[in-house]
Amino acid sequence: MVPSRPGRILIAAASLCLVLPAAASAQLAGLISRVIQESTLNRSAPGQPGGVHEPHFLVGESLAASARQMNVELGAQLLSFPLGSSSGGFSFTTDSMTGEISPSSETFGPAFAERAITIGKGKFNAGLAFQAASFDSFEGVKLDSGDLSFIRQHNDCCPAPGNPTQDTNFAPEFERDLLQSNLKLDMSSRATVVFGNYGVTDRFDVGFAVPFVHVSIDATVDGTIHRTASFNTPLVHSFDGAGADHATFFESGSSTGLGDISVRAKYNFLRGDTTSLAGFLDLRMPTGDKDELLGTGATRTQMLFVYSGDYGRVSPHVNFGYTFSKGESSAAAAQIEVDPAEHRTDTITGGLPVAAVDLEFPDELNYIFGVNFAAHPRVTVGFDIHGRTLKDTSRFELRDNTYPNRGPGALPSQPYIALSEFTLIEQKENLNLLLGVIGGKFNIGKTLLLNANLLFPMSDGGLKPNTTLSIGFDYVF
């Protein structure tokens, strides 16, 4: 059968997606960690007490999980932005007595939720959607503010005069110095999703969603050495070997390629005149390269209970369920690494173990509720609230942290108070994320729909997106 003109457009668009370029940068998942680690390295002048000091603050980074755990959480939440529904806007039923096929709803359904009714036996829906997302804040802290601030302690690197063994008494005195790294981020993602849905029977649909993803990250770190002890010996710790106690570090990267593919199934087990109920299964497979932030690295199985009503021009809907996750984010997000061609790494951890970072992708509780309204026979408008509760995940807060014995003179001395340091909370907590969706579906010819929606944040926790436009179309054959 030769496809219709809308069908040929869909096939051509999908073909274009399949030739998107491969990933353009290596290990994008580790970019943020790398630039923070670079900011902990300094170039002491030759002949200074204790010898080469380049990796001494990096030891503090290796003993703390906060910056690397933040990198893991940013990547995981970046990749879990909703893809949208593949069930399509048209649905049909077949009269068991006459065999007549007729539309089963006056609305075209939601764009980012499921409704209980199915597409109809033998019907196939195909479509394409595009969305470009940028991100505003993480755990309530603006990404571009520089307030993602981390303090790193100097390692106990050097024996005190006359004491050949390492000590814990800040001797020599320069071990009291601290280093502060203030991070700014510009993160964005673009996703082009090819989807399809087929009616196996009047009550059972199967479908798929194939995302092609582009991710871009720009990271800037302002590094500052707090000379709590080396004010009179600035060459001991210096970014340029000449006494500079401040420097700016920058790294950017991007990647493009196949994301995590979803296969889906829906069974409509109750269909009444006004109320329908269904079960929905979405299996998202780790087909995207997690090291390049194109995929999560986890197999995610979502099971939903779906209710939808049909009251003429008004159709409410509710989705409620759970997502089981099995797998880990990229280990590149948590590695301690520097370029050996640029820096000595023989004392990188001071012989101490690197603090562990949790890479496990969390399970989720999922809930959606909303309503669609047929404003015109060719126009459906709607509003949804999308809720996700990430279970037992790492959380962060701005906190005043005290670093003891950082003043001049004999110990004990005055502490250093780091104001509003971005700090990993000791105990894991649930994270609630809310998105609002408002938009419409427009019938522009036969069974061809144009879909346009705005997704906007309704919570401040985790990685908060800016308002995002999603636009696409689908067609029923």
LINCORNOR-V762567 format. One record per residue. RES is the residue in three letters. SS is DSSP state (2 for helix, 1 for strand, 0 for the rest). PHI is phi in whole degrees, -180 to 180 (* if undefined). Layout:
RES & SS & PHI
RES & SS & PHI
//
This chain:
MET & 0 & *
VAL & 0 & -80
PRO & 0 & -64
SER & 0 & -68
ARG & 2 & -59
PRO & 2 & -60
GLY & 2 & -65
ARG & 2 & -66
ILE & 2 & -63
LEU & 2 & -61
ILE & 2 & -64
ALA & 2 & -64
ALA & 2 & -65
ALA & 2 & -64
SER & 2 & -64
LEU & 2 & -60
CYS & 2 & -62
LEU & 2 & -71
VAL & 0 & -107
LEU & 0 & -59
PRO & 0 & -66
ALA & 0 & -76
ALA & 0 & -54
ALA & 0 & -101
SER & 0 & -142
ALA & 0 & -89
GLN & 0 & 53
LEU & 2 & -60
ALA & 2 & -62
GLY & 2 & -98
LEU & 2 & -59
ILE & 2 & -64
SER & 2 & -62
ARG & 2 & -63
VAL & 2 & -71
ILE & 2 & -66
GLN & 2 & -63
GLU & 2 & -61
SER & 2 & -72
THR & 0 & -88
LEU & 0 & -93
ASN & 0 & -136
ARG & 0 & -116
SER & 0 & -77
ALA & 0 & -71
PRO & 0 & -59
GLY & 0 & 84
GLN & 0 & -78
PRO & 0 & -56
GLY & 0 & 86
GLY & 0 & 77
VAL & 0 & -77
HIS & 0 & -111
GLU & 0 & -51
PRO & 0 & -93
HIS & 2 & -70
PHE & 2 & -81
LEU & 2 & -64
VAL & 2 & -60
GLY & 2 & -60
GLU & 2 & -65
SER & 2 & -69
LEU & 0 & -87
ALA & 0 & -120
ALA & 0 & -97
SER & 2 & -59
ALA & 2 & -66
ARG & 2 & -72
GLN & 2 & -66
MET & 2 & -59
ASN & 2 & -61
VAL & 2 & -62
GLU & 2 & -67
LEU & 2 & -60
GLY & 2 & -64
ALA & 2 & -64
GLN & 2 & -76
LEU & 2 & -60
LEU & 0 & -87
SER & 0 & -106
PHE & 0 & -64
PRO & 0 & -64
LEU & 0 & -93
GLY & 0 & 100
SER & 0 & -85
SER & 0 & -102
SER & 0 & -77
GLY & 0 & 83
GLY & 0 & -93
PHE & 0 & -104
SER & 0 & -138
PHE & 1 & -136
THR & 1 & -127
THR & 1 & -113
ASP & 0 & -66
SER & 0 & -67
MET & 0 & -90
THR & 0 & -102
GLY & 0 & 78
GLU & 0 & -73
ILE & 1 & -99
SER & 1 & -143
PRO & 1 & -61
SER & 0 & -105
SER & 0 & -153
GLU & 0 & -84
THR & 0 & -106
PHE & 0 & -95
GLY & 0 & 81
PRO & 0 & -81
ALA & 0 & -94
PHE & 0 & -124
ALA & 0 & -144
GLU & 0 & -104
ARG & 0 & -113
ALA & 0 & -74
ILE & 0 & -72
THR & 0 & -107
ILE & 0 & -75
GLY & 0 & 115
LYS & 0 & -58
GLY & 0 & 78
LYS & 0 & -87
PHE & 1 & -129
ASN & 1 & -113
ALA & 1 & -131
GLY & 1 & -163
LEU & 1 & -143
ALA & 1 & -137
PHE & 1 & -132
GLN & 1 & -146
ALA & 1 & -120
ALA & 1 & -115
SER & 1 & -122
PHE & 1 & -129
ASP & 1 & -100
SER & 1 & -155
PHE & 1 & -133
GLU & 0 & 53
GLY & 0 & 85
VAL & 1 & -103
LYS & 1 & -60
LEU & 0 & -67
ASP & 0 & -97
SER & 0 & -86
GLY & 0 & 80
ASP & 0 & -90
LEU & 1 & -81
SER & 1 & -114
PHE & 1 & -130
ILE & 1 & -104
ARG & 1 & -122
GLN & 1 & -84
HIS & 0 & -73
ASN & 0 & -79
ASP & 0 & -83
CYS & 0 & -87
CYS & 0 & -130
PRO & 0 & -70
ALA & 0 & -69
PRO & 0 & -54
GLY & 0 & 82
ASN & 0 & -123
PRO & 0 & -73
THR & 0 & -101
GLN & 0 & -67
ASP & 0 & -128
THR & 0 & -120
ASN & 0 & -114
PHE & 0 & 53
ALA & 0 & -128
PRO & 0 & -61
GLU & 2 & -65
PHE & 2 & -63
GLU & 2 & -68
ARG & 2 & -77
ASP & 0 & -58
LEU & 1 & -124
LEU & 1 & -126
GLN & 1 & -113
SER & 1 & -120
ASN & 1 & -109
LEU & 1 & -100
LYS & 1 & -121
LEU & 1 & -132
ASP & 1 & -127
MET & 1 & -122
SER & 1 & -149
SER & 1 & -142
ARG & 1 & -127
ALA & 1 & -132
THR & 1 & -111
VAL & 1 & -116
VAL & 1 & -98
PHE & 1 & -137
GLY & 1 & -153
ASN & 1 & -151
TYR & 1 & -128
GLY & 1 & -87
VAL & 0 & -69
THR & 0 & -136
ASP & 0 & -68
ARG & 0 & -122
PHE & 1 & -134
ASP & 1 & -115
VAL & 1 & -127
GLY & 1 & -155
PHE & 1 & -151
ALA & 1 & -142
VAL & 1 & -119
PRO & 1 & -92
PHE & 1 & -116
VAL & 1 & -120
HIS & 1 & -126
VAL & 1 & -122
SER & 1 & -133
ILE & 1 & -136
ASP & 1 & -117
ALA & 1 & -126
THR & 1 & -125
VAL & 1 & -124
ASP & 1 & -95
GLY & 1 & -102
THR & 1 & -135
ILE & 1 & -89
HIS & 1 & -89
ARG & 0 & -82
THR & 0 & -73
ALA & 0 & -139
SER & 0 & -106
PHE & 0 & -59
ASN & 0 & -91
THR & 0 & -132
PRO & 0 & -66
LEU & 0 & -75
VAL & 0 & -64
HIS & 0 & -124
SER & 0 & -158
PHE & 0 & -77
ASP & 0 & -120
GLY & 0 & 79
ALA & 0 & -128
GLY & 0 & 106
ALA & 0 & -69
ASP & 0 & -107
HIS & 1 & -143
ALA & 1 & -155
THR & 1 & -116
PHE & 1 & -123
PHE & 1 & -142
GLU & 1 & -150
SER & 1 & -134
GLY & 1 & -165
SER & 1 & -152
SER & 1 & -150
THR & 1 & -141
GLY & 1 & 167
LEU & 1 & -67
GLY & 0 & -95
ASP & 0 & -84
ILE & 0 & -79
SER & 1 & -112
VAL & 1 & -118
ARG & 1 & -135
ALA & 1 & -148
LYS & 1 & -141
TYR & 1 & -121
ASN & 1 & -89
PHE & 1 & -91
LEU & 1 & -143
ARG & 1 & -135
GLY & 0 & -111
ASP & 0 & -65
THR & 0 & -125
THR & 1 & -128
SER & 1 & -133
LEU & 1 & -129
ALA & 1 & -150
GLY & 1 & -111
PHE & 1 & -131
LEU & 1 & -128
ASP & 1 & -128
LEU & 1 & -108
ARG & 1 & -103
MET & 0 & -97
PRO & 0 & -81
THR & 0 & -87
GLY & 0 & -82
ASP & 0 & -73
LYS & 2 & -71
ASP & 2 & -68
GLU & 2 & -104
LEU & 0 & 59
LEU & 0 & -98
GLY & 0 & -145
THR & 0 & -83
GLY & 0 & 85
ALA & 1 & -122
THR & 1 & -87
ARG & 1 & -122
THR & 1 & -114
GLN & 1 & -105
MET & 1 & -121
LEU & 1 & -126
PHE & 1 & -96
VAL & 1 & -121
TYR & 1 & -117
SER & 1 & -146
GLY & 1 & -111
ASP & 0 & -137
TYR & 1 & -117
GLY & 0 & 72
ARG & 0 & -86
VAL & 1 & -116
SER & 1 & -135
PRO & 1 & -79
HIS & 1 & -153
VAL & 1 & -139
ASN & 1 & -119
PHE & 1 & -146
GLY & 1 & -177
TYR & 1 & -144
THR & 1 & -116
PHE & 1 & -94
SER & 1 & -119
LYS & 1 & -138
GLY & 1 & 144
GLU & 1 & -126
SER & 0 & -69
SER & 0 & -62
ALA & 2 & -68
ALA & 2 & -62
ALA & 2 & -69
ALA & 2 & -123
GLN & 0 & -77
ILE & 0 & -95
GLU & 0 & -150
VAL & 0 & -137
ASP & 0 & -78
PRO & 0 & -64
ALA & 0 & -73
GLU & 0 & -104
HIS & 0 & -140
ARG & 0 & -68
THR & 0 & -124
ASP & 0 & -69
THR & 0 & -116
ILE & 0 & -62
THR & 0 & -115
GLY & 0 & 61
GLY & 0 & 76
LEU & 0 & -103
PRO & 0 & -68
VAL & 0 & -75
ALA & 0 & -60
ALA & 0 & -72
VAL & 0 & -122
ASP & 0 & -85
LEU & 0 & -100
GLU & 1 & -63
PHE & 0 & -79
PRO & 0 & -79
ASP & 0 & -71
GLU & 1 & -138
LEU & 1 & -98
ASN & 1 & -120
TYR & 1 & -153
ILE & 1 & -139
PHE & 1 & -144
GLY & 1 & -176
VAL & 1 & -149
ASN & 1 & -116
PHE & 1 & -136
ALA & 1 & -81
ALA & 1 & -70
HIS & 1 & -159
PRO & 0 & -54
ARG & 0 & -108
VAL & 1 & -135
THR & 1 & -119
VAL & 1 & -114
GLY & 1 & -160
PHE & 1 & -141
ASP & 1 & -130
ILE & 1 & -118
HIS & 1 & -100
GLY & 1 & -119
ARG & 1 & -135
THR & 1 & -116
LEU & 1 & -78
LYS & 1 & -86
ASP & 1 & 48
THR & 1 & -112
SER & 0 & -74
ARG & 0 & -123
PHE & 1 & -135
GLU & 1 & -153
LEU & 1 & -81
ARG & 1 & -145
ASP & 1 & -81
ASN & 1 & -111
THR & 1 & -105
TYR & 1 & -115
PRO & 0 & -73
ASN & 0 & 58
ARG & 0 & -111
GLY & 0 & -93
PRO & 0 & -72
GLY & 0 & 92
ALA & 0 & -69
LEU & 0 & -76
PRO & 0 & -75
SER & 0 & -122
GLN & 0 & -69
PRO & 0 & -78
TYR & 1 & -105
ILE & 1 & -103
ALA & 1 & -87
LEU & 1 & -81
SER & 1 & 54
GLU & 1 & -78
PHE & 1 & -78
THR & 1 & -125
LEU & 1 & -73
ILE & 0 & -72
GLU & 0 & -63
GLN & 0 & -100
LYS & 0 & -68
GLU & 1 & -139
ASN & 1 & -74
LEU & 1 & -123
ASN & 1 & -99
LEU & 1 & -120
LEU & 1 & -126
LEU & 1 & -125
GLY & 1 & -98
VAL & 1 & -131
ILE & 1 & -134
GLY & 1 & 175
GLY & 1 & -156
LYS & 1 & -122
PHE & 1 & -125
ASN & 1 & -79
ILE & 1 & -102
GLY & 1 & 160
LYS & 0 & 48
THR & 0 & -109
LEU & 1 & -103
LEU & 1 & -118
LEU & 1 & -101
ASN & 1 & -115
ALA & 1 & -139
ASN & 1 & -143
LEU & 1 & -111
LEU & 1 & -107
PHE & 1 & -136
PRO & 1 & -74
MET & 0 & -126
SER & 0 & -146
ASP & 0 & -107
GLY & 0 & -73
GLY & 0 & 64
LEU & 1 & -85
LYS & 1 & -97
PRO & 1 & -81
ASN & 0 & -78
THR & 0 & -59
THR & 1 & -122
LEU & 1 & -91
SER & 1 & -120
ILE & 1 & -137
GLY & 1 & -174
PHE & 1 & -153
ASP & 1 & -144
TYR & 1 & -142
VAL & 1 & -102
PHE & 0 & -94
//
